[in-house]
């Protein structure tokens, strides 16, 4: 009993001594830290700098995947925006191309119509501007179809362009008319040479250059002379420009029309109210 009691007393004294030593050690540690903080901040700053140098590269490495994901997201987002912009630009470009083509067509049409306005018919005549919708050019006929609408067109009326006579009305429908060109083999127009007043008949032969026939043998003709309508027979009025002499041979005088008959888009059909205008057979019936 005495031995056990003495052992217990001995352990209690050790615990009490350890507590006292621990308290003293804590006070000393706190005092040392406070002393270091107050007296020498260089050590703390250096320690902080070293820690920062060690931790910063590690943080940079850890941030790389996040930056990569953010960049990939921004890339695809920008790619989608570019794709939408391209789609919008393609649509705008398509509309602009359509507007450009329409503007070109209107510009050409305006020039053609302005050209037709250069020729002003006499006050007593009436006219209609018709659009050429079809051409009938082959070995047997040279004619075209024009849209005349509800205008009262009659057979035999003269068809002109901005440069001169192109033919005459051959057949009349409800909305369309057939124009017999001066180059057609069935076309016969009384003409004369403007310089010498020599008369003849402009006869088509289905070639680009019609012939002037029934010319007096003593006629003075020169290549380049202007040929106009003579007004004989009251079919066409006198003085309408037709073409110029292209070549003079023994039995053939070729006339080159002022108008390019292969590129007609608009013509003017004029009613001069002449008695010699041919009447449709249907009207006679």
C-alpha positions in Angstrom: 0.0 0.0 0.0 2.7 2.4 0.9 4.6 1.7 -2.4 1.5 2.3 -4.5 0.7 5.5 -2.6 4.2 6.8 -3.1 4.0 6.0 -6.9 0.8 8.0 -7.2 2.3 11.0 -5.4 5.3 10.8 -7.7 3.2 10.8 -10.9 1.1 13.8 -9.7 4.3 15.8 -9.1 5.5 15.0 -12.7 2.2 16.1 -14.2 2.2 19.3 -12.2 5.8 20.0 -13.3 5.0 19.3 -17.0 2.0 21.7 -16.9 4.2 24.4 -15.4 6.9 23.8 -18.0 4.3 23.8 -20.9 2.9 27.2 -19.8 6.4 28.6 -19.5 7.3 27.3 -23.0 4.2 28.8 -24.6 4.9 32.2 -23.1 8.5 32.0 -24.3 7.4 31.0 -27.8 4.8 33.8 -28.0 7.4 36.2 -26.7 10.0 35.1 -29.3 7.4 35.4 -32.2 6.4 38.8 -31.0 10.0 39.8 -30.8 10.8 38.5 -34.3 7.8 40.3 -35.7 8.7 43.5 -34.2 12.4 43.5 -34.6 13.2 41.6 -37.9 10.5 41.6 -40.6 13.1 40.7 -43.3 12.9 37.1 -42.3 9.1 37.0 -42.6 9.1 38.8 -45.9 11.8 36.4 -47.3 9.9 33.4 -46.1 6.7 34.8 -47.7 8.5 35.4 -51.0 10.0 31.9 -51.0 6.5 30.4 -50.4 5.1 32.6 -53.2 7.8 31.5 -55.6 7.1 27.9 -54.8 3.3 28.1 -54.9 2.9 30.3 -58.0 4.2 27.8 -60.6 2.1 25.1 -59.1 -1.0 27.4 -59.4 -0.1 28.3 -63.0 0.1 24.6 -63.9 -3.3 23.9 -62.2 -4.9 26.9 -64.0 -3.8 25.7 -67.5 -6.7 23.2 -68.0 -9.2 25.9 -66.9 -7.7 28.4 -69.4 -7.7 25.8 -72.1 -11.4 25.0 -71.6 -12.2 28.7 -71.5 -10.3 29.3 -74.8 -12.0 26.3 -76.5 -15.4 27.6 -75.4 -14.6 31.1 -76.7 -13.3 29.6 -80.0 -16.5 27.6 -80.7 -18.6 30.5 -79.7 -16.8 32.8 -82.1 -16.9 30.1 -84.8 -20.7 29.9 -84.4 -20.9 33.7 -84.7 -18.7 33.7 -87.8 -21.0 31.0 -89.3 -24.1 33.0 -88.6 -22.4 36.1 -90.1 -21.4 34.2 -93.2 -25.0 32.9 -93.7 -26.3 36.5 -93.3 -23.7 37.8 -95.7 -24.4 35.2 -98.3 -28.1 36.1 -98.2 -27.3 39.8 -98.5 -24.9 39.0 -101.4 -27.6 37.0 -103.2 -30.1 39.9 -102.8 -27.5 42.4 -104.0 -26.8 40.3 -107.1 -30.5 40.1 -107.9 -30.8 43.9 -107.5 -27.7 44.4 -109.7 -29.1 42.2 -112.5 -32.4 43.9 -112.3 -30.7 47.3 -112.3 -28.7 46.3 -115.4 -31.8 45.1 -117.2 -33.7 48.3 -116.3 -30.7 50.4 -117.5 -30.6 48.6 -120.9 -34.4 48.8 -121.2 -34.3 52.6 -120.4 -31.6 53.1 -123.0 -33.6 51.3 -125.7 -36.8 53.2 -124.9 -34.8 56.5 -124.8 -33.5 55.6 -128.2 -37.0 55.1 -129.5 -37.9 58.5 -128.3 -35.3 60.0 -130.6 -37.8 59.4 -133.5 -40.9 61.5 -133.2 -43.7 60.6 -135.5 -45.7 63.4 -137.2 -48.6 64.9 -135.1 -51.3 63.2 -137.2 -50.0 59.7 -136.5 -50.4 57.4 -133.5 -48.0 54.7 -132.3 -47.5 52.0 -129.8 -44.2 50.8 -128.3 -44.1 47.0 -128.5 -41.7 44.5 -126.9 -40.2 41.8 -129.1 -40.9 38.4 -127.5 -39.9 36.0 -130.3 -37.9 35.8 -133.6 -38.7 33.7 -136.6 -35.5 33.6 -138.6 -34.9 30.7 -141.0 -34.3 29.9 -144.6 -37.9 30.7 -145.5 -38.9 33.7 -143.5 -37.5 36.6 -141.4 -40.1 37.9 -139.0 -40.7 38.5 -135.3 -43.5 38.5 -132.8 -44.2 41.6 -130.7 -46.5 42.2 -127.8 -48.9 45.0 -128.8 -51.6 44.6 -126.1 -55.0 46.1 -126.8 -53.7 48.8 -129.1 -55.6 48.8 -132.4 -52.8 47.6 -134.7 -53.5 47.0 -138.3 -51.9 45.0 -141.0 -49.4 47.0 -143.1 -48.5 49.5 -140.5 -44.8 50.4 -140.4 -42.5 49.1 -137.6 -39.5 51.2 -136.8 -36.6 51.3 -134.3 -34.7 54.2 -133.0 -32.5 54.1 -136.2 -35.0 53.4 -139.0 -37.6 51.1 -140.6 -37.4 47.4 -139.6 -40.5 46.1 -141.4 -44.3 46.2 -141.4 -47.2 44.5 -139.6 -48.1 41.2 -141.3 -50.6 39.6 -139.0 -52.5 40.9 -136.0 -53.8 38.9 -133.0 -55.6 39.8 -129.9 -52.5 40.7 -127.9 -49.6 40.0 -130.3 -48.6 40.9 -133.8 -46.3 39.4 -136.4 -43.8 41.8 -137.9 -42.5 41.1 -141.4 -38.9 42.3 -141.5 -37.4 44.1 -144.5 -35.1 41.1 -145.0 -37.9 38.7 -145.5 -38.4 37.4 -149.0 -42.0 38.6 -149.0 -41.1 42.1 -148.0 -41.4 44.8 -150.7 -41.0 48.5 -149.7 -40.9 51.5 -152.1 -37.7 53.4 -151.4 -35.4 56.0 -153.0 -31.8 57.1 -152.8 -31.9 60.2 -150.6 -29.0 62.0 -152.6 -30.2 61.4 -156.1 -33.9 60.7 -155.5 -33.6 57.5 -157.6 -36.6 55.3 -156.8 -36.8 51.5 -156.5 -38.2 48.7 -154.5 -36.4 47.3 -151.4 -36.9 43.5 -151.8 -35.9 41.0 -149.1 -34.3 37.7 -150.0 -33.9 36.2 -146.5 -30.3 37.4 -146.3 -29.0 40.1 -143.9 -28.7 42.5 -146.9 -31.9 43.1 -148.9 -31.7 44.2 -152.5 -32.9 47.4 -154.2 -34.5 46.4 -157.5 -36.3 48.1 -160.4 -33.6 50.8 -160.6 -33.2 52.8 -163.8 -30.0 51.9 -165.7 -28.9 55.5 -165.7 -29.2 55.8 -162.0 -26.2 57.4 -160.2 -25.5 55.3 -157.1 -22.6 55.4 -154.7 -21.7 53.0 -151.9 -22.7 54.7 -148.7 -25.7 56.6 -150.1 -28.7 56.7 -147.7 -31.9 54.9 -148.7 -35.2 56.2 -147.4 -38.9 55.3 -148.0 -40.3 57.0 -151.1 -44.0 57.2 -150.1 -45.1 55.6 -153.4 -48.4 53.6 -153.2 -49.3 55.2 -149.9 -48.0 52.3 -147.8 -45.2 54.0 -146.0 -44.8 57.8 -145.6 -41.8 59.3 -147.5 -38.5 60.0 -145.8 -38.3 57.2 -143.2 -34.6 56.0 -143.0 -34.1 52.5 -144.1 -30.4 51.8 -144.7 -27.4 52.6 -146.9 -26.0 51.1 -150.0 -23.5 48.4 -149.1 -22.4 47.2 -152.5 -23.2 47.9 -156.2 -22.9 45.0 -158.7 -24.1 44.6 -162.2 -27.6 43.2 -161.4 -27.7 43.7 -157.6 -27.6 46.7 -155.2 -27.3 45.5 -151.7 -28.7 47.7 -148.9 -27.5 47.4 -145.3 -30.3 48.3 -142.8 -29.5 51.0 -140.2 -31.0 48.7 -137.6 -29.4 45.5 -136.4 -32.4 43.2 -137.0 -30.9 40.4 -134.9 -30.8 42.4 -131.7 -34.2 44.0 -131.6 -35.9 44.2 -128.2 -38.4 47.1 -128.6 -40.0 48.5 -131.7 -42.5 51.3 -132.4 -45.5 50.5 -134.6 -46.9 53.7 -136.2 -50.3 54.3 -137.7 -49.9 57.1 -140.3 -53.6 56.8 -141.4 -52.5 56.2 -145.0 -55.0 54.9 -147.5 -52.5 52.5 -148.9 -52.2 50.4 -145.7 -53.1 46.8 -146.4 -56.3 45.5 -144.7 -56.5 42.1 -143.1 -58.4 39.5 -145.1 -60.5 38.7 -142.0 -61.7 42.3 -141.8 -62.6 42.2 -145.5 -64.7 39.1 -144.8 
